[in-house]
Amino acid sequence: MDLLTDEQVQDIDQFILRYTKLQDTMGSRLFNSILNYLYEPVENRPMLDVLHRLEKLGLMDSAEKWMEVRLVRNHFAHDYANDPEKNAALLNIAFASAINLYNMLISIRTWFTKAYPKLELGKELPEIPGNWSVFES
């Protein structure tokens, strides 16, 4: 078995860190922020309810895909130092599921672009979304 170089180990560590941070941020901040912005009740709702609401609104294709991504992320919390085959399998699954995270972000961006064509994504949102004339064509 070939050993990984220091650079390869660093690349894998960065992937794991960024994958988990992106998944955590989407789950803990982005989804709730979207629903809050749309005046959807979010407070104290279970994550599965939030996911199903995003799916129903068309912001997410599949709540189940999110749960799969979350499961992969949770596996990274465990260290399998003595099982390189398990680590390799987990990394392969994570590499494949990273496209799901990307597609979820694209889906959200597409939804907002269509729903609010004048909204400039990547910029500060209006503080009071009650001024909907900003979004009219």
Backbone as a chain_set.jsonl record, in Angstrom:
{"seq": "MDLLTDEQVQDIDQFILRYTKLQDTMGSRLFNSILNYLYEPVENRPMLDVLHRLEKLGLMDSAEKWMEVRLVRNHFAHDYANDPEKNAALLNIAFASAINLYNMLISIRTWFTKAYPKLELGKELPEIPGNWSVFES", "coords": {"N": [[0.844, -1.179, 0.0], [0.595, 2.173, -0.895], [1.784, 5.103, 0.67], [0.307, 8.219, 1.51], [1.308, 11.446, 0.372], [2.433, 14.331, 2.227], [1.21, 16.594, 1.189], [-1.013, 15.492, -0.143], [-2.429, 14.442, 2.045], [-2.979, 16.823, 3.347], [-4.642, 18.015, 1.417], [-6.841, 16.252, 1.468], [-7.65, 16.592, 4.124], [-8.43, 19.291, 3.989], [-10.559, 19.109, 2.192], [-12.376, 17.555, 3.716], [-12.78, 19.293, 5.901], [-13.909, 21.567, 4.606], [-16.16, 20.442, 3.366], [-17.656, 19.568, 5.612], [-18.009, 22.022, 6.937], [-19.454, 23.518, 5.028], [-21.787, 21.973, 4.8], [-22.694, 22.12, 7.455], [-23.118, 24.906, 7.72], [-25.051, 25.405, 5.759], [-27.162, 23.877, 6.792], [-27.531, 24.936, 9.391], [-27.706, 27.696, 9.131], [-28.26, 28.824, 6.473], [-30.668, 27.579, 5.43], [-32.607, 28.196, 7.402], [-32.432, 30.996, 7.303], [-33.35, 31.531, 4.717], [-36.037, 30.67, 4.901], [-36.929, 32.37, 6.945], [-36.63, 34.827, 5.639], [-38.583, 34.571, 3.715], [-40.79, 34.805, 5.209], [-41.657, 32.486, 6.448], [-42.606, 30.343, 9.036], [-40.096, 29.287, 11.257], [-38.873, 28.941, 13.687], [-37.995, 26.764, 16.26], [-38.686, 24.522, 14.768], [-38.378, 21.161, 13.707], [-35.516, 19.889, 11.928], [-36.166, 18.21, 9.779], [-38.739, 19.068, 9.112], [-38.155, 21.644, 8.22], [-36.612, 21.023, 5.969], [-38.512, 19.633, 4.407], [-40.288, 21.724, 3.938], [-38.711, 23.478, 2.417], [-38.365, 21.832, 0.218], [-41.025, 21.609, -0.666], [-41.506, 24.239, -1.405], [-39.921, 24.351, -3.614], [-37.282, 24.919, -3.464], [-35.458, 23.007, -2.906], [-34.549, 19.9, -4.205], [-34.732, 17.381, -2.991], [-35.362, 16.278, 0.189], [-34.418, 13.965, 1.239], [-31.935, 13.603, 0.0], [-30.506, 15.568, 1.29], [-30.448, 14.506, 3.866], [-28.851, 12.298, 3.41], [-26.423, 13.554, 2.761], [-25.946, 14.742, 5.215], [-25.575, 12.478, 6.789], [-23.175, 11.48, 5.718], [-21.496, 13.58, 6.456], [-21.647, 13.314, 9.24], [-20.286, 10.928, 9.601], [-17.682, 11.745, 9.262], [-17.073, 12.781, 11.684], [-16.144, 10.747, 13.191], [-13.195, 8.989, 13.886], [-11.375, 6.803, 12.011], [-8.77, 5.652, 12.331], [-7.337, 3.263, 12.297], [-8.351, 1.916, 10.188], [-7.9, 2.093, 7.159], [-9.205, 1.372, 4.78], [-11.899, 1.759, 5.306], [-11.845, 4.506, 5.7], [-11.088, 5.345, 3.132], [-13.29, 4.47, 1.646], [-15.303, 6.051, 2.766], [-14.388, 8.622, 2.046], [-14.62, 8.417, -0.744], [-17.404, 8.214, -0.985], [-18.098, 10.705, 0.052], [-16.865, 12.445, -1.806], [-18.434, 11.875, -4.033], [-20.92, 12.702, -3.065], [-20.581, 15.393, -2.73], [-21.361, 16.738, -4.982], [-24.08, 16.8, -4.643], [-24.408, 18.73, -2.623], [-23.488, 20.972, -4.035], [-25.401, 21.043, -6.13], [-27.701, 21.583, -4.639], [-27.193, 24.19, -3.754], [-27.117, 25.51, -6.23], [-29.743, 25.082, -7.047], [-31.148, 26.601, -5.144], [-30.152, 29.15, -5.734], [-31.086, 29.424, -8.399], [-33.853, 29.336, -7.974], [-34.278, 31.711, -6.463], [-33.362, 33.587, -8.337], [-35.27, 33.341, -10.369], [-37.663, 33.868, -8.951], [-37.276, 36.397, -7.879], [-36.236, 38.525, -9.864], [-34.874, 40.988, -9.803], [-33.359, 40.931, -7.564], [-30.186, 41.092, -6.244], [-28.058, 38.664, -5.977], [-25.679, 37.646, -3.563], [-25.239, 40.069, -2.519], [-26.099, 42.364, 0.124], [-29.263, 41.682, 1.469], [-32.398, 43.437, 1.256], [-33.341, 45.057, 4.269], [-35.975, 45.015, 5.186], [-38.114, 42.925, 3.858], [-40.656, 43.554, 3.099], [-40.925, 45.531, 1.264], [-41.724, 44.943, -1.556], [-41.731, 46.061, -4.052], [-39.211, 46.44, -4.956], [-38.567, 44.097, -6.187], [-40.155, 43.815, -8.378], [-40.707, 43.634, -11.883]], "CA": [[0.0, 0.0, 0.0], [1.344, 3.419, -0.966], [1.429, 6.122, 1.651], [-0.002, 9.519, 0.933], [2.263, 12.518, 0.659], [1.912, 15.357, 3.141], [0.313, 17.456, 0.416], [-2.252, 14.757, -0.352], [-3.121, 14.401, 3.33], [-3.489, 18.18, 3.558], [-5.779, 18.202, 0.499], [-7.969, 15.481, 1.989], [-8.107, 17.291, 5.336], [-9.135, 20.509, 3.562], [-11.847, 18.69, 1.632], [-13.234, 17.156, 4.83], [-13.124, 20.511, 6.64], [-14.812, 22.402, 3.808], [-17.41, 19.689, 3.193], [-18.422, 19.616, 6.856], [-18.397, 23.414, 7.215], [-20.513, 23.899, 4.096], [-22.998, 21.27, 5.196], [-23.138, 22.701, 8.724], [-23.606, 26.27, 7.483], [-26.326, 25.32, 5.043], [-28.18, 23.34, 7.687], [-27.782, 25.735, 10.587], [-27.93, 29.116, 8.867], [-28.847, 29.163, 5.178], [-32.054, 27.14, 5.285], [-33.442, 29.014, 8.281], [-32.436, 32.37, 6.784], [-34.244, 31.56, 3.555], [-37.43, 30.596, 5.35], [-37.219, 33.623, 7.653], [-36.769, 35.878, 4.635], [-39.854, 34.347, 3.026], [-41.826, 34.86, 6.25], [-42.099, 31.131, 6.781], [-42.246, 30.067, 10.426], [-38.964, 28.37, 11.354], [-38.442, 28.792, 15.072], [-38.261, 25.502, 16.96], [-39.147, 23.453, 13.874], [-37.354, 20.134, 13.454], [-34.822, 20.032, 10.653], [-36.899, 17.505, 8.725], [-39.827, 19.961, 8.699], [-37.525, 22.712, 7.431], [-36.242, 20.432, 4.682], [-39.722, 19.37, 3.623], [-40.841, 23.018, 3.499], [-37.852, 23.924, 1.308], [-38.691, 20.97, -0.917], [-42.362, 21.977, -1.141], [-41.39, 25.544, -2.061], [-39.133, 24.189, -4.831], [-35.906, 25.352, -3.223], [-34.64, 21.812, -2.747], [-35.118, 18.774, -4.948], [-34.995, 16.192, -2.188], [-34.964, 16.298, 1.599], [-33.673, 12.735, 1.484], [-30.541, 13.828, -0.389], [-29.874, 16.329, 2.372], [-30.21, 13.589, 4.978], [-27.69, 11.492, 3.018], [-25.258, 14.423, 2.915], [-25.752, 14.889, 6.661], [-25.03, 11.218, 7.276], [-21.765, 11.458, 5.322], [-20.827, 14.547, 7.323], [-21.563, 12.742, 10.581], [-19.241, 9.902, 9.615], [-16.387, 12.406, 9.394], [-16.848, 13.077, 13.104], [-15.512, 9.575, 13.78], [-11.859, 8.739, 13.358], [-11.105, 5.388, 11.754], [-7.323, 5.67, 12.09], [-6.825, 1.908, 12.055], [-9.119, 1.281, 9.112], [-7.74, 2.937, 5.961], [-10.194, 1.018, 3.762], [-13.134, 2.444, 5.68], [-11.607, 5.922, 5.409], [-11.113, 5.528, 1.672], [-14.68, 4.32, 1.198], [-16.025, 7.249, 3.201], [-13.971, 9.733, 1.188], [-15.226, 8.229, -2.066], [-18.817, 8.568, -0.856], [-18.157, 12.165, 0.239], [-16.56, 13.077, -3.092], [-19.621, 11.722, -4.883], [-22.056, 13.466, -2.534], [-20.302, 16.836, -2.795], [-22.16, 17.271, -6.081], [-25.412, 17.076, -4.103], [-24.33, 20.046, -1.975], [-23.387, 21.959, -5.111], [-26.695, 21.128, -6.815], [-28.644, 22.257, -3.741], [-26.908, 25.628, -3.814], [-27.543, 25.979, -7.554], [-31.205, 25.074, -7.032], [-31.566, 27.768, -4.358], [-29.826, 30.342, -6.527], [-32.008, 29.46, -9.536], [-35.179, 29.683, -7.454], [-34.308, 33.134, -6.134], [-33.197, 34.351, -9.572], [-36.56, 33.346, -11.061], [-38.708, 34.463, -8.112], [-36.969, 37.815, -7.641], [-35.22, 38.819, -10.883], [-34.088, 42.192, -9.499], [-32.554, 40.673, -6.385], [-28.78, 40.885, -6.579], [-27.528, 37.646, -5.083], [-24.314, 37.923, -3.148], [-25.23, 41.388, -1.886], [-26.991, 42.463, 1.273], [-30.688, 41.696, 1.176], [-33.093, 44.543, 1.91], [-33.629, 44.715, 5.657], [-37.396, 44.728, 5.33], [-38.555, 42.399, 2.566], [-42.001, 44.003, 2.83], [-40.867, 46.444, 0.139], [-41.638, 44.046, -2.693], [-41.588, 46.789, -5.319], [-37.824, 46.276, -5.357], [-38.434, 42.876, -6.967], [-41.053, 43.806, -9.528], [-40.023, 43.928, -13.164]], "C": [[0.888, 1.242, 0.0], [0.863, 4.375, 0.106], [1.16, 7.433, 0.934], [1.091, 10.515, 1.275], [1.624, 13.499, 1.641], [0.923, 16.271, 2.431], [-1.029, 16.767, 0.162], [-3.079, 14.672, 0.926], [-3.736, 15.769, 3.624], [-4.695, 18.45, 2.66], [-7.016, 17.468, 0.998], [-8.534, 16.149, 3.239], [-8.885, 18.555, 4.984], [-10.502, 20.167, 2.975], [-12.826, 18.351, 2.756], [-13.697, 18.386, 5.601], [-14.145, 21.345, 5.87], [-16.163, 21.725, 3.576], [-18.265, 19.823, 4.456], [-18.866, 21.037, 7.181], [-19.531, 23.869, 6.302], [-21.829, 23.245, 4.503], [-23.557, 21.854, 6.492], [-23.76, 24.085, 8.511], [-24.939, 26.257, 6.745], [-27.441, 24.891, 5.994], [-28.518, 24.239, 8.853], [-28.116, 27.188, 10.295], [-28.694, 29.397, 7.577], [-30.32, 28.806, 5.1], [-32.997, 27.966, 6.163], [-33.53, 30.456, 7.796], [-33.368, 32.509, 5.593], [-35.694, 31.581, 4.013], [-37.825, 31.839, 6.141], [-37.464, 34.752, 6.66], [-38.104, 35.784, 3.909], [-41.044, 34.372, 3.986], [-42.456, 33.508, 6.515], [-41.704, 30.868, 8.231], [-41.164, 28.992, 10.504], [-38.662, 28.009, 12.804], [-38.932, 27.481, 15.684], [-38.833, 24.4, 16.073], [-38.031, 22.429, 13.714], [-36.766, 20.299, 12.057], [-35.585, 19.354, 9.523], [-38.076, 18.342, 8.226], [-39.305, 21.097, 7.835], [-37.195, 22.187, 6.033], [-37.462, 20.17, 3.812], [-40.362, 20.669, 3.139], [-40.019, 23.572, 2.332], [-38.149, 23.118, 0.05], [-40.041, 21.377, -1.512], [-42.342, 23.325, -1.877], [-40.609, 25.46, -3.375], [-37.698, 24.643, -4.686], [-34.931, 24.186, -3.112], [-35.332, 20.673, -3.482], [-35.535, 17.632, -4.034], [-34.475, 16.355, -0.766], [-34.127, 15.06, 1.917], [-32.202, 12.879, 1.09], [-29.802, 14.605, 0.69], [-29.544, 15.404, 3.542], [-29.018, 12.674, 4.671], [-26.403, 12.291, 3.19], [-24.923, 14.58, 4.403], [-25.133, 13.624, 7.257], [-23.546, 11.103, 6.941], [-20.97, 12.39, 6.225], [-20.648, 13.987, 8.73], [-20.492, 11.658, 10.678], [-17.854, 10.516, 9.741], [-16.064, 12.735, 10.851], [-16.152, 11.915, 13.807], [-14.171, 9.338, 13.103], [-11.643, 7.236, 13.225], [-9.622, 5.219, 11.414], [-6.77, 4.294, 11.746], [-7.549, 1.19, 10.934], [-9.046, 2.14, 7.844], [-8.745, 2.614, 4.858], [-11.525, 1.7, 4.041], [-13.011, 3.945, 5.396], [-11.687, 6.206, 3.913], [-12.537, 5.435, 1.139], [-15.499, 5.549, 1.557], [-15.659, 8.462, 2.354], [-14.577, 9.615, -0.208], [-16.702, 8.591, -2.048], [-18.96, 10.087, -0.739], [-17.854, 12.903, -1.061], [-17.777, 13.022, -4.004], [-20.777, 12.581, -4.373], [-21.816, 14.972, -2.529], [-21.102, 17.484, -3.923], [-23.579, 17.562, -5.612], [-25.443, 18.43, -3.396], [-24.316, 21.16, -3.027], [-24.744, 22.137, -5.801], [-27.755, 21.802, -5.949], [-28.442, 23.766, -3.775], [-27.348, 26.219, -5.153], [-29.067, 26.059, -7.614], [-31.746, 26.288, -6.277], [-31.316, 29.049, -5.145], [-30.796, 30.502, -7.693], [-33.394, 29.885, -9.088], [-35.27, 31.179, -7.166], [-34.17, 34.006, -7.375], [-34.515, 34.439, -10.335], [-37.632, 34.084, -10.256], [-38.516, 35.97, -7.941], [-35.875, 38.264, -8.603], [-34.365, 40.047, -10.582], [-33.227, 42.033, -8.25], [-31.126, 40.384, -6.828], [-28.196, 39.91, -5.572], [-26.061, 37.929, -4.792], [-24.167, 39.287, -2.514], [-26.169, 41.349, -0.698], [-28.43, 42.469, 0.803], [-31.309, 42.924, 1.823], [-33.481, 44.123, 3.32], [-35.083, 44.346, 5.859], [-37.906, 44.233, 3.986], [-39.993, 42.783, 2.241], [-42.066, 44.971, 1.659], [-40.684, 45.627, -1.141], [-41.509, 44.753, -4.018], [-40.159, 46.701, -5.837], [-37.688, 45.1, -6.313], [-39.309, 42.833, -8.195], [-40.294, 44.191, -10.781], [-40.396, 45.277, -13.683]], "O": [[1.82, 1.348, 0.798], [-0.329, 4.442, 0.408], [1.727, 7.707, -0.124], [1.717, 10.435, 2.332], [0.41, 13.482, 1.848], [-0.086, 16.674, 3.012], [-2.076, 17.409, 0.248], [-4.301, 14.816, 0.884], [-4.871, 15.861, 4.091], [-5.671, 19.055, 3.105], [-8.12, 18.011, 0.954], [-9.75, 16.259, 3.396], [-9.896, 18.855, 5.62], [-11.485, 20.859, 3.236], [-13.97, 18.806, 2.747], [-14.88, 18.508, 5.92], [-15.145, 21.779, 6.442], [-17.198, 22.39, 3.592], [-19.45, 20.149, 4.379], [-19.985, 21.239, 7.653], [-20.465, 24.531, 6.754], [-22.867, 23.905, 4.541], [-24.765, 22.058, 6.609], [-24.814, 24.386, 9.07], [-25.848, 27.018, 7.078], [-28.526, 25.473, 5.998], [-29.675, 24.302, 9.269], [-28.745, 27.852, 11.119], [-29.679, 30.135, 7.593], [-31.141, 29.649, 4.739], [-34.064, 28.383, 5.711], [-34.594, 31.07, 7.872], [-34.093, 33.497, 5.478], [-36.484, 32.413, 3.566], [-38.954, 32.312, 6.013], [-38.396, 35.539, 6.823], [-38.686, 36.802, 3.533], [-42.16, 34.006, 3.618], [-43.656, 33.41, 6.775], [-40.569, 31.148, 8.614], [-41.289, 27.926, 9.902], [-38.242, 26.89, 13.099], [-40.115, 27.146, 15.629], [-39.409, 23.439, 16.584], [-36.863, 22.798, 13.598], [-37.425, 20.781, 11.136], [-35.638, 19.885, 8.413], [-38.379, 18.323, 7.033], [-39.927, 21.47, 6.841], [-37.477, 22.849, 5.034], [-37.446, 20.454, 2.614], [-40.92, 20.709, 2.043], [-40.585, 24.081, 1.364], [-38.179, 23.665, -1.053], [-40.177, 21.476, -2.732], [-43.071, 23.52, -2.849], [-40.636, 26.401, -4.167], [-36.973, 24.742, -5.676], [-33.718, 24.369, -3.215], [-36.548, 20.506, -3.391], [-36.559, 16.988, -4.261], [-33.278, 16.547, -0.554], [-33.236, 15.106, 2.764], [-31.323, 12.343, 1.764], [-28.632, 14.345, 0.972], [-28.472, 15.514, 4.138], [-28.263, 12.317, 5.575], [-25.409, 11.775, 3.701], [-23.755, 14.553, 4.792], [-24.268, 13.702, 8.129], [-22.75, 10.679, 7.778], [-19.895, 12.03, 6.705], [-19.596, 14.175, 9.341], [-19.865, 11.494, 11.724], [-16.943, 9.879, 10.27], [-14.902, 12.944, 11.2], [-15.626, 12.085, 14.906], [-14.044, 9.474, 11.886], [-11.72, 6.495, 14.205], [-9.27, 4.71, 10.35], [-5.82, 4.189, 10.97], [-7.376, -0.015, 10.751], [-10.006, 2.829, 7.497], [-9.101, 3.497, 4.077], [-12.198, 2.164, 3.121], [-13.953, 4.573, 4.912], [-12.287, 7.195, 3.491], [-12.942, 6.224, 0.286], [-16.293, 6.033, 0.75], [-16.534, 9.246, 1.984], [-15.002, 10.616, -0.785], [-17.202, 9.208, -2.989], [-19.841, 10.681, -1.361], [-18.521, 13.887, -1.381], [-18.111, 14.004, -4.667], [-21.536, 13.129, -5.173], [-22.756, 15.745, -2.342], [-21.477, 18.652, -3.826], [-24.22, 18.477, -6.128], [-26.398, 19.191, -3.553], [-25.036, 22.152, -2.915], [-25.18, 23.266, -6.027], [-28.614, 22.515, -6.466], [-29.408, 24.528, -3.819], [-27.896, 27.321, -5.192], [-29.615, 27.007, -8.174], [-32.697, 26.927, -6.727], [-32.178, 29.925, -5.209], [-31.277, 31.607, -7.946], [-34.04, 30.701, -9.745], [-36.226, 31.838, -7.576], [-34.799, 35.061, -7.456], [-34.844, 35.489, -10.886], [-38.42, 34.842, -10.822], [-39.487, 36.722, -7.867], [-34.713, 38.373, -8.211], [-33.235, 40.136, -11.062], [-32.445, 42.926, -7.923], [-30.893, 39.531, -7.684], [-27.878, 40.289, -4.445], [-25.311, 38.388, -5.653], [-23.093, 39.632, -2.024], [-26.944, 40.406, -0.538], [-28.781, 43.173, -0.144], [-30.804, 43.408, 2.836], [-33.896, 42.987, 3.549], [-35.385, 43.442, 6.638], [-38.111, 45.029, 3.07], [-40.509, 42.375, 1.2], [-43.144, 45.211, 1.115], [-39.605, 45.629, -1.733], [-41.205, 44.114, -5.025], [-39.923, 46.871, -7.033], [-36.796, 45.094, -7.162], [-39.212, 41.893, -8.984], [-39.351, 44.982, -10.734], [-39.918, 45.685, -14.741]]}, "num_chains": 1, "name": "protein.A"}
